[in-house]
Amino acid sequence: MQPIAGFEDGFFIQTPDGANRLVFGMVAQTDARFELGDTVPVGSTFAVRKVRPIFAGRVGRYFDFKVMPDFGNGQTVLTDAYLDIRFARSFRIRTGKDKEPIGYELLQGDAYLLFPERALASSLVPNRDVGVQAQGDLWGKRVTYAAGVFNGIPDGTSSTIDTDTNGAKDVAGRVSVQPFRRTGAARPLTGLGFHLGGSRGTQSGALPSFKTSYGQVYYAYAAGAAASGSHTRVTPAVFYYDRAFGAFAEYIRSVQAVAQSEVATHVDNHAWEITGSYVLTGEAASDHGVRPRRHFDPSMGQWGAVQVLARYTALTVDQAAFTNGLAAPEASRAARSWTLGVNWYPNPWIKWYATVEHTTFEAEGPVRRPQENVVFLRFQVGF
């Protein structure tokens, strides 16, 4: 039997019965970043943010896989590498490297983000780590869940060496509920959903630093401070999508035991964000991007889809970090940011971002960090 090949949000080749399938995809992003006012220690630049070839597929009907390296920012990193065993739609086991199932915004696909970079709030949850997890959908996708055991990494980071450094493990999980999904009698509430994620573990050693989306480090721990004990995260979120409108709000709390000179302090950091969007051309908003009704074709007077969006986000570091000398001398205690943007989708696989962002900082000591005003432009290919 001859294999079948084609394009369906990625180039694919498969056996006629679909039991074996190979898909090739790509996420590539080129940025133009401009700082307004010459007050930020990160200069204006053009940059290749991501270059991620995606190799995914299925072997023997019940075994799915994905391998995704990243060559962006002048580095080579293995971003995703996992194998799924599908027992049923309601239960599958994933082993390997993937996102820890905690934060709502962070779990959104990189190609589907509304803004070029995630909010300040997502700095308090881990990104990609190595482990094993169970996943599934229940009751007609009204409930989705994931839970697993991972090596454990600091907030806002991804595993790079892909092995554990201290032997301890993190238990992480999330559940998402859309109680009115596919209920025609209550159509305005179909897109309403609730998310709850969290983790618990023990970490030692490296601590994170917090950056703005432009890359300016506004908080770092003092030299000699290190993670030394329990680490707990919790993040509730609510989201709503109805026709051209979409919005979500998320709160994140991260409590980490931090030691210096053998004295431990539980540092309780918290953050939140609220994001809204509206598709001016009338297409449906979702957390999986916008699919234009009319693909870009100037000869036919077709220009794709246009979306406007806004976001406010804030992150506050625990006062105890400053009182007990755990923060670096130049660290800011809080950052608050608003972002406005316009996204253009010529077709489902090409996207242009244009955003302006304003960030202010709250200092704890005499050093006052100037406000940050930046413009992001991004061209993206994603399929």
Secondary structure, DSSP 8 states (H G I E B T S, - for coil): ---EEEESSSEEEE-TTSSSEEEEEEEEEEEEEEESSS-SSS--EEEEEEEEEEEEEEETTTEEEEEEEE-GGG--EEEEEEEEEEEETTEEEEEEEEE-S--TTTTS-GGG-SSSS--GGGGGS--EEEEEEEEEEETTTTEEEEEEEE----TT---SS-S-SSS--EEEEEEEE-TTTT-GGGGGGTTEEEEEEEEEEEEEE----EE-TTS-EEE-B-TT-EEEEEEEEEEEEEEEEETTEEEEEEEEEEEEEEEETTEEEEEEEEEEEEEEEEETT-----TT----SS--BGGGTB--EEEEEEEEEEEE--HHHHHTT-B-TT-EEEEEEEEEEEEEEEETTEEEEEEEEEEEEEESSS-----EEEEEEEEEEE-
